[in-house]
Amino acid sequence: MADLLDLDGEVLSQYLASVADWVRDLAGALQVRRIVDLGCGTGNGAIALAWRFPDAEAIGVDKSPEFLARLKEKAGALGLGDRIQVVEADLDGSWPDVGPVDLTWTSLALHHLAEPGRALTALLAATSPGGLLVVAEMSSQVQFLPDDLGVGEPGLEARVYAALSERRAAELPYLGADWGVQLSEAGFEIAAERTFEIDLTSPLPKSAGRYAQGFLRRLRSDLDDLISREDLAALDVVLADDGPASVLRRQDLHIRGTRTLWVGRRR
């Protein structure tokens, strides 16, 4: 998973740069001295924001020591080791002492929490007056494959997501939530909302195939009892390490999706 998170930051670097620039512009005259990347993974957000707020320290918070070690390694290699710290914490448990915070970034993380409202209330208390909370979540799933793969029936990827939708709704009830409502209920003033489109076609970076393979293999692990044997067989061909239909060799990958950002401000 750490490799996949790094690939997400690499392949979707244009999206991340655009978002980080937008957040910097929204901050305006706000004195950003401390940034928190909540549920930071391997720290793509923490690093992008540290570059744009050179006077700030950044703290990556995650429950995975592997992810945090990867973040510290990357920060050191980029010359940011003295400005990026890490805190290991389970956000469904006791709240980490990271305040006061001027800017909090949390991407694709809140929907994993059992009680995100509790986390948002704690964040409000930790945020400096005038400080910002930026929540980024998928508003449509990232997709990779053309409709006709040359193996199996057309529309395989759409059937994969349709099959997983009911299970995901049960396991992740806050996936797809309107986070503007959640922020308002926690006491934040909504400062902005914007949807960013991801639309990458050939020529793609060399890492795009590995990103698609890693992402879809994680989905494949949950599909055995949800789609037909024929679809499973076709997906296995596409996810193999070799062969003309493999995502590692295809020239027709199309990475697309949307992510929506909500920005809350503490009054």
GURO-269370 format. One record per residue (C-alpha): residue number from 1; residue in one letter; y, z, x. Coordinates in Angstrom, 2 decimals. Example, Ala and Ser with C-alpha at 12.3 -4.5 7.8 and 13.67 -1.06 7.14 Angstrom:
BEGIN
@i->1; aa->A; north->-4.50; up->7.80; east->12.30
@i->2; aa->S; north->-1.06; up->7.14; east->13.67
! end
This chain:
BEGIN
@i->1; aa->M; north->0.00; up->0.00; east->0.00
@i->2; aa->A; north->2.39; up->0.70; east->2.89
@i->3; aa->D; north->1.90; up->-2.86; east->4.13
@i->4; aa->L; north->2.53; up->-4.21; east->0.63
@i->5; aa->L; north->5.78; up->-2.23; east->0.33
@i->6; aa->D; north->6.95; up->-3.59; east->3.67
@i->7; aa->L; north->6.08; up->-7.12; east->2.53
@i->8; aa->D; north->8.05; up->-6.57; east->-0.68
@i->9; aa->G; north->11.13; up->-5.77; east->1.40
@i->10; aa->E; north->10.55; up->-8.74; east->3.70
@i->11; aa->V; north->9.78; up->-11.44; east->1.13
@i->12; aa->L; north->12.38; up->-10.21; east->-1.38
@i->13; aa->S; north->15.01; up->-9.59; east->1.30
@i->14; aa->Q; north->17.61; up->-11.76; east->-0.46
@i->15; aa->Y; north->17.25; up->-9.71; east->-3.64
@i->16; aa->L; north->17.49; up->-6.44; east->-1.72
@i->17; aa->A; north->20.56; up->-7.60; east->0.19
@i->18; aa->S; north->22.29; up->-8.72; east->-3.00
@i->19; aa->V; north->21.55; up->-5.42; east->-4.71
@i->20; aa->A; north->22.69; up->-3.33; east->-1.76
@i->21; aa->D; north->25.95; up->-5.33; east->-1.53
@i->22; aa->W; north->26.51; up->-4.81; east->-5.25
@i->23; aa->V; north->25.97; up->-1.05; east->-4.93
@i->24; aa->R; north->28.40; up->-0.90; east->-2.01
@i->25; aa->D; north->31.02; up->-2.73; east->-4.06
@i->26; aa->L; north->30.47; up->-0.45; east->-7.04
@i->27; aa->A; north->30.93; up->2.62; east->-4.86
@i->28; aa->G; north->34.42; up->1.39; east->-4.01
@i->29; aa->A; north->36.50; up->4.23; east->-2.61
@i->30; aa->L; north->33.75; up->6.83; east->-3.11
@i->31; aa->Q; north->33.16; up->8.71; east->0.13
@i->32; aa->V; north->29.42; up->8.27; east->0.63
@i->33; aa->R; north->28.22; up->10.82; east->3.16
@i->34; aa->R; north->24.68; up->11.44; east->1.92
@i->35; aa->I; north->22.28; up->8.91; east->0.39
@i->36; aa->V; north->18.90; up->9.77; east->-1.11
@i->37; aa->D; north->16.17; up->7.18; east->-1.63
@i->38; aa->L; north->13.98; up->8.84; east->-4.26
@i->39; aa->G; north->10.35; up->7.71; east->-4.28
@i->40; aa->C; north->11.31; up->5.77; east->-1.18
@i->41; aa->G; north->7.96; up->4.24; east->-0.26
@i->42; aa->T; north->8.44; up->2.78; east->3.21
@i->43; aa->G; north->12.21; up->2.95; east->2.87
@i->44; aa->N; north->13.47; up->-0.55; east->2.15
@i->45; aa->G; north->16.29; up->0.86; east->0.01
@i->46; aa->A; north->17.21; up->3.64; east->2.43
@i->47; aa->I; north->17.52; up->1.18; east->5.30
@i->48; aa->A; north->19.51; up->-1.41; east->3.34
@i->49; aa->L; north->21.98; up->1.22; east->2.14
@i->50; aa->A; north->22.26; up->2.90; east->5.54
@i->51; aa->W; north->23.52; up->-0.40; east->6.95
@i->52; aa->R; north->26.14; up->-0.69; east->4.22
@i->53; aa->F; north->27.37; up->2.90; east->4.43
@i->54; aa->P; north->27.63; up->3.46; east->8.17
@i->55; aa->D; north->29.17; up->6.94; east->7.83
@i->56; aa->A; north->26.32; up->8.25; east->5.67
@i->57; aa->E; north->23.03; up->9.92; east->6.42
@i->58; aa->A; north->20.07; up->8.78; east->4.33
@i->59; aa->I; north->17.13; up->10.87; east->3.19
@i->60; aa->G; north->13.89; up->9.25; east->2.06
@i->61; aa->V; north->11.89; up->11.35; east->-0.41
@i->62; aa->D; north->8.26; up->10.55; east->-1.18
@i->63; aa->K; north->4.96; up->12.37; east->-1.63
@i->64; aa->S; north->3.11; up->10.07; east->0.79
@i->65; aa->P; north->3.21; up->11.17; east->4.45
@i->66; aa->E; north->1.99; up->7.70; east->5.41
@i->67; aa->F; north->4.98; up->6.05; east->3.74
@i->68; aa->L; north->7.40; up->8.51; east->5.32
@i->69; aa->A; north->5.93; up->7.97; east->8.78
@i->70; aa->R; north->6.33; up->4.22; east->8.31
@i->71; aa->L; north->9.97; up->4.73; east->7.31
@i->72; aa->K; north->10.71; up->6.84; east->10.38
@i->73; aa->E; north->9.04; up->4.22; east->12.58
@i->74; aa->K; north->11.11; up->1.42; east->11.09
@i->75; aa->A; north->14.34; up->3.41; east->11.23
@i->76; aa->G; north->13.78; up->4.20; east->14.90
@i->77; aa->A; north->13.09; up->0.56; east->15.74
@i->78; aa->L; north->16.34; up->-0.45; east->14.01
@i->79; aa->G; north->18.45; up->2.16; east->15.78
@i->80; aa->L; north->18.80; up->4.24; east->12.61
@i->81; aa->G; north->16.51; up->7.07; east->13.61
@i->82; aa->D; north->19.32; up->9.62; east->13.88
@i->83; aa->R; north->20.73; up->8.71; east->10.45
@i->84; aa->I; north->17.56; up->8.50; east->8.32
@i->85; aa->Q; north->15.55; up->11.63; east->7.61
@i->86; aa->V; north->12.50; up->12.12; east->5.41
@i->87; aa->V; north->11.39; up->14.79; east->2.96
@i->88; aa->E; north->7.84; up->15.01; east->1.63
@i->89; aa->A; north->7.86; up->16.05; east->-2.02
@i->90; aa->D; north->6.00; up->15.44; east->-5.27
@i->91; aa->L; north->8.74; up->14.76; east->-7.81
@i->92; aa->D; north->6.52; up->16.02; east->-10.62
@i->93; aa->G; north->6.44; up->19.37; east->-8.81
@i->94; aa->S; north->9.22; up->21.52; east->-7.39
@i->95; aa->W; north->12.46; up->19.64; east->-6.81
@i->96; aa->P; north->13.39; up->18.97; east->-3.15
@i->97; aa->D; north->16.60; up->20.50; east->-1.80
@i->98; aa->V; north->18.52; up->17.36; east->-0.87
@i->99; aa->G; north->21.93; up->18.00; east->-2.44
@i->100; aa->P; north->24.77; up->17.53; east->-2.59
@i->101; aa->V; north->24.20; up->13.78; east->-2.85
@i->102; aa->D; north->26.86; up->11.07; east->-3.13
@i->103; aa->L; north->24.51; up->8.14; east->-3.82
@i->104; aa->T; north->20.91; up->8.18; east->-5.04
@i->105; aa->W; north->18.78; up->5.05; east->-5.07
@i->106; aa->T; north->15.41; up->4.97; east->-6.83
@i->107; aa->S; north->13.46; up->1.74; east->-7.17
@i->108; aa->L; north->10.25; up->1.22; east->-9.18
@i->109; aa->A; north->9.58; up->4.96; east->-8.96
@i->110; aa->L; north->10.79; up->6.83; east->-12.05
@i->111; aa->H; north->8.26; up->5.21; east->-14.37
@i->112; aa->H; north->5.48; up->6.89; east->-12.35
@i->113; aa->L; north->6.73; up->10.38; east->-13.21
@i->114; aa->A; north->5.24; up->12.47; east->-15.99
@i->115; aa->E; north->8.69; up->13.77; east->-16.98
@i->116; aa->P; north->11.43; up->11.51; east->-15.64
@i->117; aa->G; north->14.00; up->13.28; east->-17.82
@i->118; aa->R; north->13.44; up->16.47; east->-15.84
@i->119; aa->A; north->13.97; up->14.56; east->-12.60
@i->120; aa->L; north->17.18; up->12.98; east->-13.89
@i->121; aa->T; north->18.55; up->16.37; east->-14.96
@i->122; aa->A; north->17.81; up->17.75; east->-11.48
@i->123; aa->L; north->19.48; up->14.71; east->-9.95
@i->124; aa->L; north->22.62; up->15.27; east->-11.99
@i->125; aa->A; north->22.84; up->18.83; east->-10.66
@i->126; aa->A; north->22.36; up->17.58; east->-7.08
@i->127; aa->T; north->24.98; up->14.80; east->-7.37
@i->128; aa->S; north->28.53; up->15.32; east->-6.16
@i->129; aa->P; north->31.31; up->14.79; east->-8.75
@i->130; aa->G; north->31.93; up->11.05; east->-8.95
@i->131; aa->G; north->28.61; up->10.35; east->-7.24
@i->132; aa->L; north->26.28; up->7.55; east->-8.28
@i->133; aa->L; north->22.65; up->7.23; east->-9.28
@i->134; aa->V; north->21.16; up->3.72; east->-9.12
@i->135; aa->V; north->17.87; up->3.10; east->-10.94
@i->136; aa->A; north->16.07; up->-0.20; east->-10.30
@i->137; aa->E; north->13.06; up->-1.11; east->-12.44
@i->138; aa->M; north->11.10; up->-4.27; east->-13.26
@i->139; aa->S; north->12.31; up->-5.89; east->-16.44
@i->140; aa->S; north->9.67; up->-8.59; east->-16.05
@i->141; aa->Q; north->6.60; up->-8.61; east->-13.84
@i->142; aa->V; north->6.73; up->-10.46; east->-10.56
@i->143; aa->Q; north->4.49; up->-13.54; east->-10.70
@i->144; aa->F; north->3.25; up->-15.85; east->-7.98
@i->145; aa->L; north->0.84; up->-18.50; east->-9.22
@i->146; aa->P; north->1.37; up->-21.92; east->-10.78
@i->147; aa->D; north->-0.01; up->-22.33; east->-14.27
@i->148; aa->D; north->-2.70; up->-24.79; east->-13.12
@i->149; aa->L; north->-4.43; up->-23.44; east->-10.02
@i->150; aa->G; north->-7.02; up->-26.17; east->-9.70
@i->151; aa->V; north->-9.72; up->-23.56; east->-10.30
@i->152; aa->G; north->-10.67; up->-22.12; east->-13.67
@i->153; aa->E; north->-8.63; up->-22.55; east->-16.82
@i->154; aa->P; north->-4.82; up->-22.86; east->-16.66
@i->155; aa->G; north->-2.76; up->-19.75; east->-17.35
@i->156; aa->L; north->-4.85; up->-17.27; east->-15.34
@i->157; aa->E; north->-1.97; up->-15.07; east->-14.18
@i->158; aa->A; north->-0.58; up->-14.76; east->-17.72
@i->159; aa->R; north->-4.01; up->-13.65; east->-18.95
@i->160; aa->V; north->-4.24; up->-11.07; east->-16.16
@i->161; aa->Y; north->-0.95; up->-9.45; east->-17.19
@i->162; aa->A; north->-1.81; up->-9.62; east->-20.88
@i->163; aa->A; north->-5.12; up->-7.87; east->-20.21
@i->164; aa->L; north->-3.45; up->-5.11; east->-18.21
@i->165; aa->S; north->-0.56; up->-4.52; east->-20.59
@i->166; aa->E; north->-2.32; up->-2.11; east->-22.97
@i->167; aa->R; north->-3.79; up->-0.04; east->-20.13
@i->168; aa->R; north->-0.45; up->0.13; east->-18.35
@i->169; aa->A; north->1.30; up->1.21; east->-21.53
@i->170; aa->A; north->-1.11; up->4.14; east->-21.80
@i->171; aa->E; north->-1.01; up->5.10; east->-18.13
@i->172; aa->L; north->2.71; up->4.52; east->-17.55
@i->173; aa->P; north->4.54; up->5.21; east->-20.82
@i->174; aa->Y; north->7.97; up->4.90; east->-19.18
@i->175; aa->L; north->7.30; up->1.47; east->-17.70
@i->176; aa->G; north->9.85; up->-0.85; east->-19.31
@i->177; aa->A; north->12.01; up->2.02; east->-20.60
@i->178; aa->D; north->15.72; up->1.61; east->-21.22
@i->179; aa->W; north->16.95; up->3.75; east->-18.33
@i->180; aa->G; north->20.52; up->3.55; east->-19.57
@i->181; aa->V; north->19.48; up->5.77; east->-22.48
@i->182; aa->Q; north->17.60; up->8.08; east->-20.13
@i->183; aa->L; north->20.59; up->8.42; east->-17.81
@i->184; aa->S; north->22.96; up->9.14; east->-20.68
@i->185; aa->E; north->20.65; up->11.80; east->-22.11
@i->186; aa->A; north->20.54; up->13.49; east->-18.69
@i->187; aa->G; north->24.35; up->13.66; east->-18.62
@i->188; aa->F; north->25.31; up->10.65; east->-16.48
@i->189; aa->E; north->28.09; up->8.28; east->-17.51
@i->190; aa->I; north->26.84; up->4.68; east->-17.44
@i->191; aa->A; north->28.91; up->2.84; east->-14.85
@i->192; aa->A; north->27.09; up->-0.51; east->-14.77
@i->193; aa->E; north->23.95; up->-2.39; east->-15.75
@i->194; aa->R; north->22.84; up->-5.69; east->-14.26
@i->195; aa->T; north->19.69; up->-7.80; east->-14.13
@i->196; aa->F; north->18.83; up->-9.61; east->-10.92
@i->197; aa->E; north->16.60; up->-12.68; east->-11.03
@i->198; aa->I; north->13.99; up->-13.30; east->-8.36
@i->199; aa->D; north->13.19; up->-17.02; east->-8.06
@i->200; aa->L; north->11.69; up->-18.12; east->-4.74
@i->201; aa->T; north->10.08; up->-21.52; east->-4.21
@i->202; aa->S; north->8.99; up->-23.56; east->-1.20
@i->203; aa->P; north->9.74; up->-23.21; east->1.62
@i->204; aa->L; north->8.70; up->-19.56; east->1.46
@i->205; aa->P; north->8.41; up->-17.17; east->4.38
@i->206; aa->K; north->4.98; up->-17.07; east->6.03
@i->207; aa->S; north->4.47; up->-13.57; east->4.72
@i->208; aa->A; north->4.73; up->-14.73; east->1.08
@i->209; aa->G; north->1.02; up->-15.53; east->0.86
@i->210; aa->R; north->0.05; up->-12.10; east->2.19
@i->211; aa->Y; north->2.47; up->-10.50; east->-0.27
@i->212; aa->A; north->0.94; up->-12.40; east->-3.19
@i->213; aa->Q; north->-2.58; up->-11.61; east->-2.01
@i->214; aa->G; north->-1.90; up->-7.89; east->-1.59
@i->215; aa->F; north->-0.09; up->-7.60; east->-4.91
@i->216; aa->L; north->-2.73; up->-9.47; east->-6.91
@i->217; aa->R; north->-5.63; up->-7.71; east->-5.20
@i->218; aa->R; north->-4.26; up->-4.41; east->-6.47
@i->219; aa->L; north->-4.31; up->-5.86; east->-9.99
@i->220; aa->R; north->-7.81; up->-7.27; east->-9.44
@i->221; aa->S; north->-9.18; up->-3.78; east->-8.82
@i->222; aa->D; north->-8.47; up->-2.86; east->-12.47
@i->223; aa->L; north->-9.70; up->-6.03; east->-14.13
@i->224; aa->D; north->-13.52; up->-5.94; east->-14.08
@i->225; aa->D; north->-13.89; up->-5.02; east->-17.75
@i->226; aa->L; north->-10.73; up->-6.67; east->-19.04
@i->227; aa->I; north->-11.02; up->-10.42; east->-18.44
@i->228; aa->S; north->-13.85; up->-12.94; east->-18.55
@i->229; aa->R; north->-16.30; up->-13.47; east->-15.71
@i->230; aa->E; north->-14.94; up->-16.98; east->-15.35
@i->231; aa->D; north->-11.39; up->-15.69; east->-14.88
@i->232; aa->L; north->-12.57; up->-13.05; east->-12.41
@i->233; aa->A; north->-14.38; up->-15.70; east->-10.40
@i->234; aa->A; north->-11.32; up->-17.96; east->-10.35
@i->235; aa->L; north->-9.10; up->-15.05; east->-9.28
@i->236; aa->D; north->-11.50; up->-14.18; east->-6.47
@i->237; aa->V; north->-11.28; up->-17.75; east->-5.19
@i->238; aa->V; north->-7.48; up->-17.54; east->-5.19
@i->239; aa->L; north->-7.47; up->-14.16; east->-3.43
@i->240; aa->A; north->-9.99; up->-15.11; east->-0.73
@i->241; aa->D; north->-8.87; up->-15.19; east->2.88
@i->242; aa->D; north->-9.75; up->-18.86; east->3.24
@i->243; aa->G; north->-10.33; up->-21.98; east->1.19
@i->244; aa->P; north->-7.83; up->-24.55; east->-0.11
@i->245; aa->A; north->-7.10; up->-22.53; east->-3.28
@i->246; aa->S; north->-6.34; up->-19.30; east->-1.40
@i->247; aa->V; north->-2.84; up->-17.89; east->-1.80
@i->248; aa->L; north->-2.72; up->-17.76; east->2.00
@i->249; aa->R; north->-2.85; up->-21.57; east->2.15
@i->250; aa->R; north->-1.18; up->-22.73; east->-1.05
@i->251; aa->Q; north->2.14; up->-24.55; east->-0.89
@i->252; aa->D; north->2.89; up->-24.15; east->-4.60
@i->253; aa->L; north->3.50; up->-20.41; east->-4.85
@i->254; aa->H; north->6.51; up->-19.55; east->-7.00
@i->255; aa->I; north->7.68; up->-15.95; east->-6.78
@i->256; aa->R; north->9.64; up->-15.06; east->-9.89
@i->257; aa->G; north->10.57; up->-12.07; east->-11.97
@i->258; aa->T; north->13.51; up->-9.85; east->-12.85
@i->259; aa->R; north->14.64; up->-6.36; east->-11.92
@i->260; aa->T; north->17.29; up->-4.50; east->-13.85
@i->261; aa->L; north->19.58; up->-1.90; east->-12.33
@i->262; aa->W; north->21.32; up->0.91; east->-14.18
@i->263; aa->V; north->24.08; up->2.88; east->-12.47
@i->264; aa->G; north->25.02; up->6.35; east->-13.66
@i->265; aa->R; north->28.03; up->8.29; east->-12.46
@i->266; aa->R; north->28.45; up->12.06; east->-12.52
@i->267; aa->R; north->31.74; up->12.87; east->-14.21
! end
